[in-house]
Amino acid sequence: MNADTARTSSTAVRLHPNEMDRKRIERALENRKRYRYVTPEVQATDDGYLIQSSCCSRNVDPDGGIIDIARLEWRGDRRCWWLYHKDHEIGHWIRHGEYQSLPQILDLLNQDPDRRFWR
């Protein structure tokens, strides 16, 4: 077996999720403009990350429980990220956009000018 055959027959390396980027997301969210008094949790998923937090505004959960904030999905076939926000009224994830880099997404999540994520 030559080197090219060995490379193509080996298992593909998954880039995401990984612990380094999960921590990077957690640290970046400390700089957000909205709901700075809650501590969001970032969890690895099959293809990216899920961000959840307590609902301090009580707009989504009157009891202040844990709610979904955002879902980041790595699209290896397109070499990009898909970012989703949760429509809590219907209980579905809505694709917010396609982004070339994680810093672009983190900046958007921290600014959230349209209040799609931090409600």
Buried (B, 14 or more C-beta within 10 A) or exposed (E): EEEEEEEEEEEEEEEBBEEEBBEBBBEBBEEBEBBEEBEBBBEBEEBBBBBBBBBBBEEBBEEEEEBBBBBBBBEEEEEBBBBBBBEBEEEEBEEBEEBEEBEBBBBBBBBBEEEBBBB
